[in-house]
Amino acid sequence: MKLFTRYNRIILLIMVLVFLLSSIFFYFSLNYILIGEVDGELSYRKAKMERYVRQTGNLPRPDGLGDIQVTYTLDKQRIVGDQYSLVNLYDSSENNIGVFRKIVFTLPVQKQIYRVTVVRPLEEHTNSL
């Protein structure tokens, strides 16, 4: 009977460890997939803006793009590559601070360089998963 009790304790401990490790792995892999999906959407939005600038020679208006926020600022020099980051910003639709994914890049428009910042919340993707 002692051997059976000891065996059950060892199996229970192993099961708890496996559950904890698999939960941690699942959290990080899901987070990696989520950020990759949002980065893909932001890259698509960037390509769309670049195409619009090439065709019209003007910046697109930051109209009602839903949950995506776009800002333009005049800059003196180009940014090499795209800068992706996670930021905490105020979400006016939820009235609280939320986690957002941000991409910053530059667009040359009529011999001027604009720094474009596109921000998208992560929560809406989290809720859909």
N, C-alpha and C positions, 0 to 999 in steps of 0.2 A: 504494500500500500504506500509506503514511503517513496518508493521508486516512481510510482504513478503520480503522486503529488509533485514530486520534484520535476518530473517530465512535463507536467501541465504548467508549472511555473515558468520553466524555460521556454516552452512553446508560446505562452502568453507574452513573455518579454520579447521574444523574437517577432511576434505578430505586431506588437506595439511599435517596435523599432522600424519594421518594414512599412507600417502605415505612416509613421511620421516622415520617413525618408521619401516615400512616394508622394506624400502631400506637398512637401517642400519642392520636389522635382516638378510636380504638376503646376504649382504656383509660378515658378520661374519660367517654365516652358510656355504657359499660357500668357504670361506677361510679355515674353519675347515675341510671340505670334501677334498679340494685340498691337504692340508698338510697330511691328513690321507692317501690319495692315494699315495703320494710321499714317505711317511714313509713305506708303504707297499712294494713299489718297492725297497727301500733301505734295508729293512729287508730280502726280497727275495734274493737280491744280497749278503748280509752277509751270509745267509744260504748256498748259492751256493759256496761261498769262503770256508766256514768251511767244507763242503763236499769234496771239492777239496783237502784241506789240509789233511783231514783224509785219503783220497784214495791215494794220491801221496807222502805226507810228505813234500811238497814244497809249497811255495806261488804261487798263480796264477800270471801270467804276466799281468801287467796293459796295455793290448793291446788296440786297437781302440774300445772302448766301446761306441762310439758315444758321447753323451753329459755327460756321467758319468766319473768323474775323481777319480782315486784311487791312494793313496800314502801309502807307508809303511815306518815306522821308527822303529828302534830297541829301545826297552823300557826295563826298569828294573823290573817293577811290572805290574800286571794285573789291568785292569780297571773293577770295579764291575758294571755290566750292560752295557747298550748302552747309549751313550750320543748323543741326537739329538739336533740340534740347527739351527737357521736361520742365515746366514752370507751374507754379501755383498762382492762379489769377482768380479774380472775383467773377463768378458766373451770375449774370443778372437774371437769367431764366430760373435759376434755382435759389437765388439769394444767399449764396454761401461761397466759400473759397473752394475751387476745384482744381484738379490736375489737368493740365493742358499739354499738348505736344506742339512745339513751335519750330518753324523753319524760317531761316533768314537767308536771303540771297539778294543779289543786285540785278537790276535791269537797266540797260542803256536805252534811253528814250530821247530822241532829238538832241543828241550831243550832251545830254545830262545823264547822270547816274542816280538812280533811285534805289534805296534800300527797301526791300519788300519784306514784310513780316506777315506770315500766315499762321494763325493759331487755331487749333481744333481741340475740343474737349475729349478726354479719354473715357469719361463716365458713360457716354451713350454707347460706346462699343462694349464696355464692360457689362452693361445691362442686356445687350443683345446676345451675349454669350451665355 
